[in-house]
Amino acid sequence: MEENIGFGLIGIKTEQFAIIEKAYSESGKTKFGAGLQFKIDEKQKQVGVFLTLSFEQKKSVFLKIEVSGHFKIKEDSWKGFVENDKLSFPRNFMAHLTMIVVGTARGVLHAKTEDTKFNKFLVPTINVNDLVKEDVVFSLE
């Protein structure tokens, strides 16, 4: 069933974007961080993938962006994931949706920082298997 999941990207949103110039130093060592959250809209049969990326120095974030991708799941696919008041999406499928959002966030970050000194901070390649380690399960109660 997994390879036949019917879905489509229906929306992209920049949830957060911030540059905190006073937390940035040209000579400082930069650390990159990524966080991930999934949400559903049961009535609309939609999944939201929320990716937060941050760049920090000395434990202070100087560049942060959160981008969400919203996906419509076809009715028959959605029903196939429901069992015992739980909605369970396969890890590989959620990793695929996450990869779409990672690429989108990379582009949004570039566009938001274009012609600034912060444009040199690129989203590195991310192994989404490190972010999505297991099936994603929602309670439908």
Secondary structure, DSSP 8 states (H G I E B T S, - for coil): -GGG--EEEEEEEEEEEEE-GGG--TTS--EEEEEEEEEEETTTTEEEEEEEEEEEETTEEEEEEEEEEEEEE-HHHHHHTEETTEEEE-HHHHHHHHHHHHHHHHHHHHHHHTTSGGGG-------HHHH--S-EEEE--
